[in-house]
Amino acid sequence: MNIETSKSNIRAVKTSDSLFTIHDGFVIANRAGFEISSSCPYSYRQIIQECINNGWLKPVAFMHEREVVLNGLTQ
């Protein structure tokens, strides 16, 4: 029996990773984040904020391995 595995070319980038922010010379922006609609009820916004504050809900971005390599070459 042969079991073949392959490595994914997609990389998860978390807030603690230096690749999480994008710099263009003028602006520094995060690759991922949260956008809460203004129509979201206030009580739900409070729950979401509590989850973020406690680290239960965290932004994560996904990058293709080629982007990681290209980013490293341009730095």
C-alpha positions as CSV (number, residue, x, y, z in Angstrom):
1,M,0.0,0.0,0.0
2,N,1.4,3.4,-1.0
3,I,0.2,6.6,0.6
4,E,1.1,9.7,-1.2
5,T,1.0,13.1,0.4
6,S,1.5,16.5,-1.1
7,K,2.2,19.9,0.5
8,S,-0.2,22.7,0.0
9,N,1.0,25.9,-1.7
10,I,-1.3,28.0,0.4
11,R,0.1,29.6,3.6
12,A,-2.0,30.9,6.5
13,V,-0.7,34.3,7.6
14,K,-1.6,35.4,11.2
15,T,-1.4,38.8,12.8
16,S,1.9,37.9,14.5
17,D,3.5,37.1,11.1
18,S,5.5,40.0,9.5
19,L,3.7,39.2,6.2
20,F,0.3,40.1,7.7
21,T,0.9,43.8,6.9
22,I,1.3,45.3,3.4
23,H,3.5,48.4,3.0
24,D,3.5,50.5,-0.2
25,G,5.6,53.4,1.0
26,F,2.6,55.5,2.1
27,V,0.1,53.2,3.7
28,I,0.5,50.2,6.0
29,A,-2.6,47.9,5.8
30,N,-3.5,44.5,7.2
31,R,-4.1,41.7,4.7
32,A,-7.2,40.6,6.6
33,G,-9.6,42.0,9.1
34,F,-13.2,42.2,10.1
35,E,-15.9,44.5,8.7
36,I,-19.1,44.6,10.7
37,S,-22.1,46.0,8.9
38,S,-23.7,49.1,10.4
39,S,-27.0,47.1,10.3
40,C,-25.5,44.6,12.8
41,P,-27.4,44.9,16.1
42,Y,-25.5,46.5,18.9
43,S,-25.7,43.5,21.1
44,Y,-24.1,41.3,18.4
45,R,-21.3,43.9,17.9
46,Q,-20.6,43.7,21.6
47,I,-20.3,39.9,21.5
48,I,-18.0,40.1,18.4
49,Q,-15.8,42.7,20.2
50,E,-15.6,40.5,23.3
51,C,-14.5,37.5,21.1
52,I,-11.8,39.6,19.4
53,N,-10.6,41.1,22.8
54,N,-10.4,37.6,24.3
55,G,-8.6,36.2,21.3
56,W,-11.3,33.8,20.4
57,L,-11.8,35.4,17.0
58,K,-8.7,36.3,15.1
59,P,-8.1,37.6,11.6
60,V,-6.1,35.3,9.3
61,A,-5.1,35.8,5.7
62,F,-4.1,33.2,3.1
63,M,-1.3,33.7,0.6
64,H,0.0,31.5,-2.2
65,E,3.6,30.4,-1.5
66,R,4.7,32.3,-4.7
67,E,3.5,35.6,-3.1
68,V,5.5,34.8,0.0
69,V,8.6,34.2,-2.1
70,L,8.1,37.3,-4.2
71,N,7.5,39.4,-1.1
72,G,10.8,38.1,0.3
73,L,12.7,39.0,-2.9
74,T,11.3,42.5,-3.0
75,Q,12.1,43.3,0.6
